[in-house]
Amino acid sequence: MASVTGFGSATILIPFASLVLDLKQAIVLVAFFHLFSNAFKLLSLRRSVDRRLLLLFGLPSIALAVLGAWLFGALEVGALAAGFAGFIIVFAIYSLVKPSWKLPDRNSVLVFGGALSGFTAGLIGLGGAIRSMFLVSTHIEKEVYVATAAAIAVVVDISRIAAYVAGGSLESGNYWYIVPLIVVAFAGTRLGLRLLRYLGARRIYLVGVDFWMATTHGYSFAQGRTEGACESNNRQFRHVNGWLCEMVKNGTFKRFGLEVYNTYERSGLRAFPFVPFDQAVEDVVGIVEKSPDLSSWYEKN
């Protein structure tokens, strides 16, 4: 799950682990799983890490994770359980009430987010949800987001695990859990990264987008247009073409990992490079069936 969304493994695993273990032991052991899961993820996506965000968000995360882990050792299990449950409830309500709300993309906000997520990670083992909320506000592309979140998680996990172990928070009889957790983390991360590759369209081919109209060159269906209507449409086409050209120039599509091509060579849309239609079909033919069975589509099953 975390390989696709960038967070979520600890949120799910800690409650399950706490059914058979003390909550403190569950948080520490899941921290090991979390570390190895993100380390495996980072090995595959290391070239996509945004170094600026790693420093800006990661440094305060490390400092506050150590502080949170120190407090973790001093708190009773009951207090931790209350804090854990309260965090889950508050975050769930926030997600339901304001699902589309985003934080402003400012350095000061990111530094605060790093400190807050690091502290909650060290204290109750949950920092990924807050980290995700702040990183999403930067509008980075999918792989950069997952890779950067993984890099931050690795340094935070190393810091808090060191504090947990130094404080004697993990009982000696539970160290054997670490090895199977490493195996599970590797398998889960491998599967998640494969799924990540299939989510979202990275390459888009525009078909039949001509961006110009004349009285002799109207719609693809029977519908006449006056000269005034054609000029009005062409004026809008020019405006949109200009906006798209500016977006390409500013790297907007590249930033979101999108490649856009136009398959109509005489198109008035000049923002995107031309690719012959046959070449576009050849590129995507492996994704869909060559001869899909469309029989009985309108019949009720």
N, C-alpha and C positions, 0 to 999 in steps of 0.2 A: 504493500500500500504506500509506504513512505517513498519508495522509488519513483512513484508516479506523482503523488501529491506534494512531496517534500516534507511531510510530517504525518504522524498518526500511529506509528508502531508502539511507542510507549503508552499512549493514551489507551490503546486496546490491551496491551500485554500486562501492564501493571495490575489492573483489576483482576485479570485471570490468575496471574501468579500469586496474588494476595489471597486467593482461595485456598492455597495449599501452603503458603509461607506467611511469615510475619510481614506486614506492609513494608517495614524498613528493609528487610532482606529482599523483598520483591523489587523495590525501587533500585537498590544497588545492583542486583543481578540484571535487571532490564537495562541498566546503564551500560553494562558490558555488551549486551546484545546490540544496543543502540550504537555503541562505538564501532563494533565490527561491521554492522550493517552499513553504516555511513562510510566506513573506510573502504569497503568493497565497492560501494557506489562511486566514491571519489576516484578510485583507480580507473574506472571506466570513463568518467566524465571530467577528469582533472583539467583538460584543456579548455573546458567551458566555464571555469571558475572566474567570477568577476573579482579581481584582486582588490579593487577599491572598496567594494562592499565587504569583502572578507576582513579588511583592516578596520573599516569604519564601524562595522557591526560586531565583528569578532572580538576585538580587544576589550571593549566594555563587558562583553558576554563572559570572557574568561575571568576577569576580576570579580564580577558579581556571582559567577558560578561557584567560585571558591568560598565566597562569603555565605552563599546559600547552603553549600555542603557542610560548612562548619556549624551553622545553625541546625541543620538536619541532625547532626550527631547529638545536639543538646536537647532536642524536642522529644516528647513522649509519642508513642505510636498513635494515641488517640488524637492528639493535636494535629499530627501529620494527616491522619485520615480525614479530619474535618477540613483541613486546608485543601487536600486533594479533591474531595467531593465538592467543596465550594467552588474551586476553579472550574471543574467540569460543568457544573450547573450554570455558572455565570457565562462561560464561553458558549455553551449551547444556546442559552437565551439570546446572547448577543448575535450569534450566527443566524438565528431565526428571525429576530426583530429587524436587523440591518444586514441582510445577506450581501448587498452590493456596496456597502459603505467602505471607502478606502481612505487610508491615511495620506496626508500630504507628503510628497517626495522631497524631504529636506534633510540635510546632514544631521541637524540637531535631533530630528525625529528618529532617525536611524540609530543614532548613538543611544538615545533613551530606550529604543526598542531592544537594542543589544543588551543593555544593562538589565532591563526587565525580564527578557527571555532567559538570560544567563542565570539570574537569581532564582526564578521559578524552576529552572532545570536542576540547579543544585539543591533546592529546598524540597521539592515534591516530585522531581523527576520528569516534569513536563515543561518543556520550553519551545518545542517545535511549532505548536499552534500559534503562539505569539510571534515567533520568528517568521513564520509564513505570512502572518497578517501584515508585518512591516515590510518584508521583502517584496511582496506582491505590489505594494504601492510604487515600486521603482519601475514597473512595466518591463522588466527584463524578459527575454524569451524563455520558453519552457525549460530547455536543457540547462541554460545558464542559471535559472532559478534553482533547479534541483541540485546542480553541481555546487553552487555557492552555499546553499542551505546545508548540504552534506559536509562541505569543508568547515563551516562554522560549527556544525554539530560535533565534528571530530575533535576540534581543539577544546570545545566546551566539555565534552565527555571525558577526555584525558584529564582535564583539570579537576573535574568533580570526582572522578573515580580515584584519583590520587588522594584527594582530601577524604573520601569515604574510607579508603584502605588505611590511611595514616591514622584516622580517628577510630579504627577498629569497628566500623559499622557493619562489616561483613563477617558473619560467623564462620569459623574454620570448617565446619561440616558442610557448608554450602558452596565451597570453591569448585567442587566437581561439576556443578551445573554449567560452568563457564564453557567447557569444551563442546557439549551439545548445542549450546547457544550460538557458538561460532559457526557450527555446521548449518544450523537453521537460518542464521543471518545470511550466510553465503547463498544458500539455495533460494531464499525469498528475494534477495536483492537481484540475483541473476534473472529470476522470472519477472520481477518488476521492471527492470531495465529493458527487457525484451518488449514488454507491453508499452513502455514509454515511447519506443520507436514507432509504434503504430498509431499513437494518438495524435490527432490533428493533421491537417493537410499542410505539407511544407511547400509543395510545388503546385501552382495553379495555372491551368491553360485556359485562356479565354477563347471561346468559340463563337463566331458570328457577331463579334463586337466591332461594328464598322465606324461608328461615331460620325457619320455624316448622312445627310438626307437631301434629296431633291424630289421635284414633282415626278420625275421619271425613275426615281430610286427611293421608294418608300419603305413600307414595312414588308416583312416576308409573307404577309397574308394580304388579301385584297382589301385595301383601305386607301382611298385617295387622300392627298394632302395638298393644301394650297401653298403658294410661294411664301406667304407670311408665316404659316405654320412651320414650314421647313426651315426658314431663317431663325425662327424662335428656338427650334430644336438644336440647330447647328450652334447657336450662341451658347446654349447650355452645355453642349458637348465641349466647346472650347474652354469654358470655365472649369468643367470637371477635369478635362485633360491637363489644364494648368495646375490644378490642385494635386493631381496624381503625380505629375512631373516633379513638383516641389517635394512631395513626400518621398519619392525615389531619391532625389538629390540629397535630402536630409537623412537618408538612411533608415526611414521608418519601417519599411518592409523588411530590410535586412535585420533590424534590431529585433523583430519578432520572428526571425527565421523563415521568412516567406520568400519564395521565388515565383514571380508572376511573368507569364509569357502570353503574347498575342498570336493567334494562329491565322489571322487575316492580314496579309501583307499590305493591302491598300487601305487599311483602317485609318481613320482620323485620330485614333487613340495612339499617340506616339510615346507614351510614358514607358511602355514595356517593350523589351526586345521581341523580334519576330521569330517564331519557330514554325516550320511547316506543319500542317495539320497531320500528315502521315507520321511525322517524327513524334508528335505529341501522342498520337494513338499508340505507337510502338512503345513509348515510354511507360504508359499506364496500362497496357494490355495485360500485364501479369497480375494486376490488382483485381480485375473483375473477370468473370467467366466470358469466354469468347462467344459462346452461344447459349445465353441464359434461357431457361425454359419459362416462357411467359404464358403457357397454356393454363386455362382455368383460373386466371387471376381474379376475375369478377364473380366467380362462383363461391358461394358460401360453403365453408367447411363444417 
